[in-house]
Amino acid sequence: MRKKIEKTDAEWRTQLSPEQYHVTREKGTERPFSGDYHVTDTHGIYHCACCNAPLFENEHKFDAGCGWPSFDRPLSENCIQLGDDHRHGMRRTEVSCQRCDAHLGHVFADGPTHTGQRYCINSLALNFHEGE
C-alpha cells in the first residue's frame, strides 16, 4: 500500500468539485443514472477521484441496472477498505479508498458473477483512465 494521504477539509474542497466533495468526504451519494461511468465499457482502470489510486478495472464491471457503476471485485484487496455503515436505518458495507479514506460506495452480496459481489460505486468518486 502507498503512503496514506491526509488533507484538511479546506485542501479537499480546493481539489474537488462541490459534488465530489459531498460524495467522497461527506459520504454522500449521487443520483442513480446521473454519473458519467455507469454505462462505460471502454478498456481501462478507474482511479480514486481524490488521490488517483487505481481501484477498479473495467473488465470487472457489469450492468447491475441500479444506476451506478458496478464491479464484481476491486483491482486488488489492498486498494480499498470495508466498514460498517448503519446510516439511514440500513446495514450496509461501505467501500472506501485505502489510500485517502474517500467514500466510494457500498458492496453487496448479490453480484451475478462467481465472486457474488456487487461493488456499487459513485461515478463522482472515480476518474477513468482509458487504455490502462
DSSP file with accessible surface (Angstrom, degrees, kcal/mol):
  #  RESIDUE AA STRUCTURE BP1 BP2  ACC     N-H-->O    O-->H-N    N-H-->O    O-->H-N    TCO  KAPPA ALPHA  PHI   PSI    X-CA   Y-CA   Z-CA
    1    1 A M              0   0  139      0, 0.0     3,-0.1     0, 0.0    78,-0.1   0.000 360.0 360.0 360.0 141.8    0.0    0.0    0.0
    2    2 A R        -     0   0  129      1,-0.2     3,-0.1     3,-0.0    51,-0.0  -0.300 360.0 -70.4 -72.5 166.7    1.2    3.5   -0.7
    3    3 A K        -     0   0  184      1,-0.1    -1,-0.2    -2,-0.0     2,-0.1  -0.279  59.5-101.7 -59.4 137.8    1.6    6.1    2.0
    4    4 A K        -     0   0   60     -3,-0.1     2,-0.5     1,-0.1    96,-0.2  -0.365  32.9-138.3 -62.8 136.1   -1.7    7.3    3.5
    5    5 A I        -     0   0   39     94,-3.0     2,-0.4    -3,-0.1    -1,-0.1  -0.883  22.8-179.4-101.0 126.4   -2.8   10.7    2.2
    6    6 A E        +     0   0  165     -2,-0.5     2,-0.3    95,-0.0    95,-0.1  -0.996   6.4 165.3-127.6 129.7   -4.2   13.1    4.7
    7    7 A K        -     0   0   83     -2,-0.4     2,-0.1    93,-0.2    -2,-0.0  -0.946  36.5-105.3-136.1 159.0   -5.5   16.6    3.9
    8    8 A T     >  -     0   0   79     -2,-0.3     4,-2.4     1,-0.1     5,-0.2  -0.373  36.7-107.7 -76.2 163.5   -7.6   19.2    5.6
    9    9 A D  H  > S+     0   0  101      1,-0.2     4,-2.7     2,-0.2     5,-0.2   0.890 122.3  55.3 -57.5 -39.8  -11.2   19.8    4.6
   10   10 A A  H  > S+     0   0   65      1,-0.2     4,-1.7     2,-0.2    -1,-0.2   0.903 107.3  48.9 -61.6 -40.6  -10.1   23.1    3.1
   11   11 A E  H  > S+     0   0   99      2,-0.2     4,-1.7     1,-0.2    -2,-0.2   0.920 112.1  48.0 -65.7 -43.1   -7.5   21.3    0.9
   12   12 A W  H  X S+     0   0    4     -4,-2.4     4,-2.5     1,-0.2    -2,-0.2   0.918 109.6  53.5 -63.4 -41.1  -10.0   18.7   -0.3
   13   13 A R  H  < S+     0   0  136     -4,-2.7    -1,-0.2     1,-0.2    -2,-0.2   0.857 108.4  50.2 -63.3 -33.2  -12.5   21.4   -1.1
   14   14 A T  H  < S+     0   0  125     -4,-1.7    -1,-0.2    -5,-0.2    -2,-0.2   0.879 116.2  41.6 -69.7 -37.1   -9.9   23.2   -3.2
   15   15 A Q  H  < S+     0   0   78     -4,-1.7     2,-0.3    -5,-0.1    -2,-0.2   0.820 112.5  54.4 -80.9 -33.9   -9.1   20.0   -5.1
   16   16 A L  S  < S-     0   0   12     -4,-2.5    34,-0.0    -5,-0.1    33,-0.0  -0.705  82.8-110.2-107.9 154.9  -12.6   18.6   -5.6
   17   17 A S     >  -     0   0   38     -2,-0.3     4,-2.9     1,-0.1     5,-0.2  -0.356  42.1-105.1 -69.1 160.3  -15.9   19.9   -7.1
   18   18 A P  H  > S+     0   0  102      0, 0.0     4,-2.3     0, 0.0     5,-0.1   0.896 123.7  49.7 -55.9 -37.5  -18.6   20.5   -4.6
   19   19 A E  H  > S+     0   0  113      2,-0.2     4,-2.1     1,-0.2     5,-0.2   0.910 111.4  47.5 -68.8 -42.8  -20.4   17.3   -5.7
   20   20 A Q  H  > S+     0   0   36      2,-0.2     4,-2.9     1,-0.2     5,-0.4   0.907 111.4  51.8 -63.6 -41.5  -17.2   15.2   -5.5
   21   21 A Y  H  X>S+     0   0    9     -4,-2.9     4,-2.5     1,-0.2     5,-1.2   0.939 108.7  50.8 -60.3 -46.4  -16.5   16.6   -2.0
   22   22 A H  H  X5S+     0   0   89     -4,-2.3     6,-1.9    -5,-0.2     4,-0.7   0.926 117.1  39.5 -58.3 -46.1  -20.0   15.7   -0.9
   23   23 A V  H  <5S+     0   0    2     -4,-2.1     4,-0.5     4,-0.2    -2,-0.2   0.960 125.5  32.9 -69.8 -51.0  -19.8   12.1   -2.1
   24   24 A T  H  <5S+     0   0    2     -4,-2.9    79,-2.7    -5,-0.2    -3,-0.2   0.832 131.1  27.2 -82.5 -32.5  -16.2   11.3   -1.2
   25   25 A R  H  <5S+     0   0   57     -4,-2.5    -3,-0.2    -5,-0.4    -1,-0.1   0.724 129.3  37.3-104.4 -24.4  -15.6   13.4    2.0
   26   26 A E  S  <<S-     0   0   95     -5,-1.2    -2,-0.2    -4,-0.7    -3,-0.1   0.247 106.9-115.8-110.0   8.6  -19.2   13.6    3.4
   27   27 A K        +     0   0   89     -4,-0.5    -4,-0.2    -6,-0.2    -3,-0.2   0.855  60.4 157.1  60.4  41.3  -20.3   10.1    2.4
   28   28 A G        -     0   0    7     -6,-1.9     2,-0.4    -7,-0.2    -1,-0.1  -0.183  34.9-132.2 -84.0-178.3  -22.9   11.3    0.0
   29   29 A T        -     0   0   71     -2,-0.0     2,-0.1    95,-0.0    76,-0.1  -0.999  11.7-131.2-139.0 134.3  -24.5    9.5   -2.9
   30   30 A E        -     0   0   15     -2,-0.4     3,-0.1     1,-0.1     5,-0.1  -0.452  42.4 -88.6 -76.9 158.2  -25.0   10.8   -6.5
   31   31 A R    >   -     0   0  185     -2,-0.1     3,-1.6     1,-0.1     4,-0.4  -0.387  53.7 -96.2 -63.8 142.2  -28.4   10.3   -8.0
   32   32 A P  T 3  S+     0   0   63      0, 0.0    35,-0.2     0, 0.0    36,-0.2  -0.290 107.2  13.6 -59.6 145.7  -28.8    7.0   -9.9
   33   33 A F  T 3  S+     0   0  124     34,-2.2    35,-0.1     1,-0.1    34,-0.1   0.567 103.5  97.9  65.5  12.5  -28.2    7.1  -13.6
   34   34 A S    <   +     0   0   51     -3,-1.6    -1,-0.1    33,-0.3    34,-0.1   0.620  58.3  95.7-100.8 -15.8  -26.6   10.6  -13.3
   35   35 A G  S >  S-     0   0   12     32,-0.5     3,-0.5    -4,-0.4     4,-0.2  -0.353  75.5-125.3 -82.1 158.7  -22.9    9.6  -13.3
   36   36 A D  T 3  S+     0   0  133      1,-0.2     3,-0.3     2,-0.1    -1,-0.1   0.718 102.4  46.2 -69.9 -23.6  -20.5    9.5  -16.2
   37   37 A Y  T >  S+     0   0   41      1,-0.2     3,-0.7     2,-0.1    -1,-0.2   0.427  74.3  97.0-110.1   3.6  -19.4    5.9  -15.7
   38   38 A H  T <  S+     0   0   39     -3,-0.5    32,-0.2     1,-0.2    -1,-0.2   0.771 101.6  30.0 -69.6 -16.7  -22.5    3.8  -15.2
   39   39 A V  T 3  S+     0   0  104     -3,-0.3    -1,-0.2    -4,-0.2    -2,-0.1   0.351  87.3 128.2-118.9   7.2  -22.5    2.8  -18.9
   40   40 A T    <   +     0   0   27     -3,-0.7    -3,-0.1     1,-0.1    21,-0.0  -0.405  21.5 166.8 -66.2 132.6  -18.8    3.0  -19.7
   41   41 A D        +     0   0  138     -2,-0.1     2,-0.2     2,-0.1    -1,-0.1   0.201  32.8 121.9-131.9  18.0  -17.5   -0.1  -21.4
   42   42 A T  S    S-     0   0   53      1,-0.1     2,-0.1    88,-0.0    16,-0.1  -0.542  72.9 -98.8 -79.1 145.7  -14.1    1.1  -22.7
   43   43 A H  S    S+     0   0   99     -2,-0.2    88,-3.2    15,-0.1     2,-0.3  -0.400  75.9  90.5 -65.1 133.4  -11.0   -0.8  -21.6
   44   44 A G  E     -A  130   0A   0     86,-0.3    14,-2.6    87,-0.2     2,-0.4  -0.976  68.1 -80.1 165.9-173.2   -9.2    1.0  -18.7
   45   45 A I  E     -AB 129  57A  13     84,-2.0    84,-2.8    -2,-0.3     2,-0.5  -0.947  27.4-136.5-122.3 138.6   -8.8    1.5  -15.0
   46   46 A Y  E     -AB 128  56A   0     10,-3.5     9,-3.0    -2,-0.4    10,-1.8  -0.834  26.3-165.5 -94.2 127.4  -11.0    3.5  -12.6
   47   47 A H  E     -AB 127  54A  12     80,-3.6    80,-2.4    -2,-0.5     2,-0.2  -0.765  31.3 -88.8-111.2 158.4   -8.9    5.6  -10.1
   48   48 A C  E  >  -A  126   0A   0      5,-2.7     4,-1.9    -2,-0.3    78,-0.3  -0.422  29.3-141.6 -63.7 130.8   -9.9    7.4   -6.9
   49   49 A A  T  4 S+     0   0    9     76,-2.6    77,-0.2     1,-0.2    -1,-0.2   0.725  98.6  46.9 -67.9 -19.7  -11.0   11.0   -7.7
   50   50 A C  T  4 S+     0   0    5     75,-0.4    -1,-0.2     3,-0.1    76,-0.1   0.893 132.4   7.3 -89.6 -45.5   -9.3   12.2   -4.6
   51   51 A C  T  4 S-     0   0   14      2,-0.1    -2,-0.2   -46,-0.0    -1,-0.1   0.404  90.2-120.6-123.2  -0.9   -5.8   10.6   -4.6
   52   52 A N     <  +     0   0   75     -4,-1.9    -3,-0.1     1,-0.2    74,-0.0   0.628  54.3 157.1  69.6  15.5   -5.6    8.9   -8.1
   53   53 A A        -     0   0    8     -6,-0.1    -5,-2.7     1,-0.1    -1,-0.2  -0.521  50.0-110.5 -68.7 135.7   -5.1    5.4   -6.6
   54   54 A P  E     +B   47   0A  36      0, 0.0    -7,-0.2     0, 0.0    22,-0.1  -0.529  49.8 159.6 -68.2 133.8   -6.1    2.6   -9.1
   55   55 A L  E     +     0   0A   0     -9,-3.0    20,-3.8     1,-0.4    21,-0.4   0.734  49.8  18.6-124.4 -47.8   -9.3    0.9   -7.7
   56   56 A F  E     -B   46   0A   0    -10,-1.8   -10,-3.5    18,-0.3     2,-0.4  -0.984  58.2-136.7-138.0 149.2  -11.3   -1.0  -10.3
   57   57 A E  E >   -B   45   0A  40     16,-0.4     3,-2.0    -2,-0.3   -12,-0.2  -0.851  18.5-133.3-106.3 138.3  -10.8   -2.4  -13.8
   58   58 A N  G >  S+     0   0   17    -14,-2.6     3,-1.9    -2,-0.4   -13,-0.1   0.798 103.9  70.6 -61.2 -25.7  -13.4   -2.0  -16.5
   59   59 A E  G 3  S+     0   0  135    -15,-0.4    -1,-0.3     1,-0.3   -14,-0.1   0.773  99.7  48.0 -60.1 -25.5  -13.1   -5.7  -17.3
   60   60 A H  G <  S+     0   0   25     -3,-2.0    12,-2.4    13,-0.1    13,-0.3   0.209  90.7 108.7-103.0  17.0  -14.8   -6.5  -13.9
   61   61 A K  E <   +C   71   0B  34     -3,-1.9     2,-0.3    10,-0.2    10,-0.3  -0.655  42.3 175.3 -94.0 147.5  -17.6   -4.0  -14.5
   62   62 A F  E     -C   70   0B  38      8,-2.6     2,-1.0    -2,-0.3     8,-0.7  -0.971  38.5-101.9-146.7 161.2  -21.2   -5.1  -15.2
   63   63 A D        +     0   0  135     -2,-0.3   -24,-0.1     1,-0.2     8,-0.0  -0.757  35.8 173.0 -88.1 105.6  -24.6   -3.6  -15.7
   64   64 A A        -     0   0   38     -2,-1.0    -1,-0.2     4,-0.4     7,-0.0   0.522  42.7-127.3 -89.1  -7.2  -26.5   -4.1  -12.4
   65   65 A G  S    S+     0   0   49      3,-0.1    -2,-0.1    -3,-0.1    -1,-0.0   0.601  81.8 110.6  72.9  10.7  -29.4   -1.9  -13.5
   66   66 A C  S    S-     0   0   30      2,-0.3    -1,-0.1   -28,-0.1    -3,-0.0   0.583  89.1-111.3 -95.7 -13.2  -29.1    0.1  -10.3
   67   67 A G  S    S+     0   0    2      1,-0.3   -34,-2.2   -35,-0.2   -32,-0.5   0.466  87.2  88.2  97.7   1.2  -27.8    3.4  -11.9
   68   68 A W  S    S-     0   0   56    -36,-0.2    -4,-0.4   -30,-0.1    -1,-0.3  -0.942  90.6 -89.2-126.2 152.5  -24.2    3.3  -10.5
   69   69 A P        -     0   0    1      0, 0.0    52,-2.7     0, 0.0     2,-0.4  -0.388  48.7-161.4 -57.3 133.8  -21.1    1.7  -11.9
   70   70 A S  E     -CD  62 120B   1     -8,-0.7    -8,-2.6    50,-0.2     2,-0.3  -0.982  12.2-178.1-127.3 136.3  -20.9   -1.8  -10.5
   71   71 A F  E     -CD  61 119B   0     48,-1.7    48,-3.4    -2,-0.4   -10,-0.2  -0.925  28.0-141.5-129.3 151.5  -17.9   -4.1  -10.3
   72   72 A D  S    S+     0   0    8    -12,-2.4    45,-0.3    -2,-0.3   -11,-0.1   0.548  86.0   1.1 -92.6  -4.2  -17.6   -7.7   -9.1
   73   73 A R  S    S-     0   0   76    -13,-0.3   -16,-0.4   -16,-0.1    -1,-0.2  -0.955  74.4-106.3-169.8 156.0  -14.2   -7.1   -7.5
   74   74 A P        -     0   0    6      0, 0.0   -18,-0.3     0, 0.0     3,-0.1  -0.366  42.5-102.7 -79.8 170.1  -11.6   -4.3   -6.8
   75   75 A L  S    S-     0   0   66    -20,-3.8     2,-0.3     1,-0.2   -19,-0.1   0.896 103.5 -11.8 -59.4 -41.5   -8.3   -4.2   -8.7
   76   76 A S    >   -     0   0   55    -21,-0.4     3,-1.2   -22,-0.1     4,-0.4  -0.976  66.6-115.6-152.1 159.5   -6.7   -5.6   -5.5
   77   77 A E  G >  S+     0   0  126     -2,-0.3     3,-0.5     1,-0.2    -2,-0.1   0.739 112.7  62.5 -68.4 -20.4   -7.8   -6.2   -1.9
   78   78 A N  G 3  S+     0   0  113      1,-0.2    -1,-0.2    -4,-0.0    -3,-0.0   0.561  91.5  64.5 -83.1  -7.8   -5.2   -3.6   -0.8
   79   79 A C  G <  S+     0   0   18     -3,-1.2    19,-2.2   -24,-0.1    20,-0.5   0.649 104.4  40.5 -92.4 -13.2   -6.7   -0.7   -2.7
   80   80 A I  E <   -E   97   0B   6     -3,-0.5     2,-0.3    -4,-0.4    17,-0.2  -0.829  63.3-150.9-127.1 166.0  -10.0   -0.5   -0.7
   81   81 A Q  E     -E   96   0B  54     15,-2.4    15,-2.6    -2,-0.3     2,-0.3  -0.979  12.7-143.9-134.6 149.3  -11.2   -0.8    2.8
   82   82 A L  E     +E   95   0B  91     -2,-0.3     2,-0.3    13,-0.2    13,-0.2  -0.867  22.1 167.7-113.1 147.2  -14.5   -2.0    4.0
   83   83 A G  E     -E   94   0B  30     11,-1.7    11,-3.1    -2,-0.3     2,-0.2  -0.981  38.9 -90.2-152.8 162.0  -16.5   -0.8    7.0
   84   84 A D  E     -E   93   0B 127     -2,-0.3     2,-0.4     9,-0.2     9,-0.2  -0.544  33.5-167.6 -74.9 139.2  -19.9   -1.0    8.6
   85   85 A D  E     +E   92   0B   5      7,-2.6     7,-2.7    -2,-0.2    -2,-0.0  -0.959  18.0 165.2-130.6 111.8  -22.4    1.7    7.6
   86   86 A H    >   +     0   0  103     -2,-0.4     3,-0.8     5,-0.2     4,-0.1   0.164  34.3 130.0-111.1  15.7  -25.6    1.9    9.7
   87   87 A R  G >   +     0   0   77      1,-0.2     3,-1.6     2,-0.2    -2,-0.1  -0.294  66.2  22.6 -68.4 156.6  -26.7    5.3    8.4
   88   88 A H  G 3  S-     0   0  146      1,-0.3    -1,-0.2     3,-0.0     3,-0.1   0.748 129.6 -70.2  60.8  25.9  -30.3    5.9    7.2
   89   89 A G  G <  S+     0   0   82     -3,-0.8     2,-0.3     1,-0.2    -1,-0.3   0.704 107.1 115.5  70.1  17.9  -31.6    2.9    9.2
   90   90 A M    <   -     0   0   84     -3,-1.6     2,-0.6    -4,-0.1    -1,-0.2  -0.810  63.3-134.0-116.0 161.8  -29.8    0.4    7.0
   91   91 A R        +     0   0  214     -2,-0.3     2,-0.3    -3,-0.1    -5,-0.2  -0.942  45.0 150.5-114.8 107.0  -27.0   -2.1    7.5
   92   92 A R  E     -E   85   0B  42     -7,-2.7    -7,-2.6    -2,-0.6     2,-0.6  -0.865  47.3-116.7-131.6 167.0  -24.6   -1.9    4.6
   93   93 A T  E     -EF  84 107B  49     14,-0.7    14,-2.2    -2,-0.3    -9,-0.2  -0.932  31.6-145.3-108.2 114.4  -20.9   -2.4    3.9
   94   94 A E  E     -EF  83 106B  12    -11,-3.1   -11,-1.7    -2,-0.6     2,-0.5  -0.548   3.7-147.7 -79.2 143.0  -19.1    0.9    3.0
   95   95 A V  E     +EF  82 105B   0     10,-2.8     9,-2.8    -2,-0.2    10,-1.5  -0.958  23.3 173.8-111.4 125.9  -16.3    0.8    0.4
   96   96 A S  E     -EF  81 103B  13    -15,-2.6   -15,-2.4    -2,-0.5     2,-0.3  -0.909  39.3 -96.4-127.7 158.4  -13.6    3.5    0.9
   97   97 A C  E  >  -E   80   0B   0      5,-2.2     4,-2.0    -2,-0.3   -17,-0.3  -0.579  27.0-146.0 -72.0 129.1  -10.2    4.2   -0.7
   98   98 A Q  T  4 S+     0   0   47    -19,-2.2   -18,-0.2    -2,-0.3    -1,-0.2   0.855  94.8  50.4 -64.7 -32.4   -7.4    2.6    1.3
   99   99 A R  T  4 S+     0   0   52    -20,-0.5   -94,-3.0     1,-0.1    -1,-0.2   0.862 130.8   8.3 -79.8 -37.6   -5.0    5.4    0.5
  100  100 A C  T  4 S-     0   0    0    -96,-0.2    -2,-0.2     2,-0.1   -93,-0.2   0.368  92.0-117.8-129.6   3.6   -7.1    8.5    1.3
  101  101 A D     <  +     0   0   72     -4,-2.0     2,-0.1     1,-0.2    -3,-0.1   0.647  52.3 165.7  67.0  18.0  -10.3    7.3    3.0
  102  102 A A        -     0   0    0     -5,-0.1    -5,-2.2     1,-0.1     2,-0.4  -0.433  42.4-117.4 -64.4 134.1  -12.6    8.6    0.3
  103  103 A H  E     +F   96   0B   1    -79,-2.7    -7,-0.2    -7,-0.2   -75,-0.1  -0.608  39.5 171.1 -70.1 126.7  -16.1    7.2    0.4
  104  104 A L  E     -     0   0B   0     -9,-2.8    18,-2.9    -2,-0.4     2,-0.3   0.759  47.3 -88.5-106.3 -40.1  -16.6    5.3   -2.8
  105  105 A G  E     -FG  95 121B   1    -10,-1.5   -10,-2.8    16,-0.2    -1,-0.3  -0.954  51.0 -61.9 162.8-141.6  -19.9    3.5   -2.4
  106  106 A H  E     -FG  94 120B  10     14,-2.2    14,-3.0    -2,-0.3     2,-0.4  -0.937  29.1-134.3-140.6 159.1  -21.1    0.1   -0.9
  107  107 A V  E     -FG  93 119B  10    -14,-2.2   -14,-0.7    -2,-0.3     2,-0.3  -0.945  20.2-170.1-118.5 139.4  -20.6   -3.6   -1.6
  108  108 A F  E     - G   0 118B  59     10,-1.9    10,-2.3    -2,-0.4     2,-0.8  -0.942  29.1-127.2-127.2 150.6  -23.5   -6.0   -1.7
  109  109 A A  S    S+     0   0   88     -2,-0.3     8,-0.2     1,-0.2    10,-0.0  -0.256  88.6  87.8 -92.4  48.7  -23.5   -9.8   -1.8
  110  110 A D        +     0   0   94     -2,-0.8     7,-0.2     8,-0.1    -1,-0.2   0.065  52.0 140.7-133.1  25.4  -25.8  -10.0   -4.8
  111  111 A G        -     0   0   14      5,-1.7     7,-0.2    -3,-0.4   -39,-0.0  -0.361  51.6-133.6 -72.1 153.0  -23.4   -9.9   -7.7
  112  112 A P  S    S+     0   0   95      0, 0.0    -1,-0.1     0, 0.0     2,-0.1   0.560  77.9  77.8 -85.9  -8.4  -24.1  -12.0  -10.8
  113  113 A T  S >  S-     0   0   48      4,-0.3     3,-1.7     1,-0.1    -2,-0.0  -0.361 101.8 -86.8 -95.5-178.9  -20.5  -13.4  -11.3
  114  114 A H  T 3  S+     0   0  159      1,-0.3    -1,-0.1     2,-0.1    -3,-0.0   0.719 124.2  62.9 -61.7 -19.7  -18.6  -16.1   -9.4
  115  115 A T  T 3  S-     0   0   41      2,-0.1    -1,-0.3     1,-0.1     3,-0.1   0.783  91.9-146.1 -74.6 -25.2  -17.5  -13.6   -6.8
  116  116 A G    <   +     0   0   24     -3,-1.7    -5,-1.7     1,-0.2     2,-0.3   0.561  56.9 124.4  70.7   8.0  -21.1  -12.9   -5.7
  117  117 A Q        -     0   0   62    -45,-0.3     2,-0.4    -7,-0.2    -4,-0.3  -0.764  45.3-167.5-106.4 146.9  -20.1   -9.3   -5.1
  118  118 A R  E     - G   0 108B  38    -10,-2.3   -10,-1.9    -2,-0.3     2,-1.0  -0.900   6.8-163.7-131.0 100.2  -21.6   -6.0   -6.4
  119  119 A Y  E     -DG  71 107B  12    -48,-3.4   -48,-1.7    -2,-0.4     2,-0.8  -0.782  10.3-161.6 -82.7 105.8  -19.4   -3.1   -5.6
  120  120 A C  E     -DG  70 106B  15    -14,-3.0   -14,-2.2    -2,-1.0     2,-0.4  -0.832  17.5-177.1 -96.3 106.5  -21.8   -0.2   -6.2
  121  121 A I  E     - G   0 105B   0    -52,-2.7     2,-0.3    -2,-0.8   -16,-0.2  -0.879  28.1-117.9-118.9 138.9  -19.6    2.8   -6.7
  122  122 A N    >   -     0   0    4    -18,-2.9     3,-1.4    -2,-0.4     4,-0.2  -0.529  15.6-141.5 -71.6 130.6  -20.3    6.5   -7.2
  123  123 A S  G >  S+     0   0    5     -2,-0.3     3,-2.0     1,-0.3    -1,-0.1   0.859 101.6  63.5 -57.9 -36.9  -19.1    7.9  -10.6
  124  124 A L  G 3  S+     0   0   52      1,-0.3    -1,-0.3  -105,-0.1  -100,-0.1   0.717  97.5  56.7 -64.1 -17.7  -18.1   11.1   -8.8
  125  125 A A  G <  S+     0   0    0     -3,-1.4   -76,-2.6   -21,-0.2   -75,-0.4   0.463 104.8  67.8 -89.1  -0.9  -15.6    9.2   -6.7
  126  126 A L  E <   -A   48   0A   2     -3,-2.0     2,-0.4   -78,-0.3   -78,-0.2  -0.855  55.6-162.3-123.5 154.4  -13.8    7.9   -9.8
  127  127 A N  E     -A   47   0A  61    -80,-2.4   -80,-3.6    -2,-0.3     2,-0.4  -0.997  25.6-137.3-127.4 131.3  -11.6    9.1  -12.6
  128  128 A F  E     -A   46   0A  38     -2,-0.4     2,-0.7   -82,-0.2   -82,-0.2  -0.763  11.0-163.2 -94.4 130.2  -11.4    6.8  -15.6
  129  129 A H  E >   -A   45   0A  51    -84,-2.8   -84,-2.0    -2,-0.4     3,-1.1  -0.920  21.2-142.1-111.4 101.2   -8.0    6.2  -17.3
  130  130 A E  E 3  S+A   44   0A 145     -2,-0.7   -86,-0.3     1,-0.2   -87,-0.1  -0.344  75.1  14.5 -66.5 140.3   -8.7    4.7  -20.7
  131  131 A G  T 3         0   0   57    -88,-3.2   -87,-0.2     1,-0.2    -1,-0.2   0.406 360.0 360.0  82.0   0.4   -6.4    2.0  -22.1
  132  132 A E    <         0   0  101     -3,-1.1    -1,-0.2   -89,-0.2    -3,-0.0  -0.416 360.0 360.0 -75.6 360.0   -4.6    1.1  -18.9
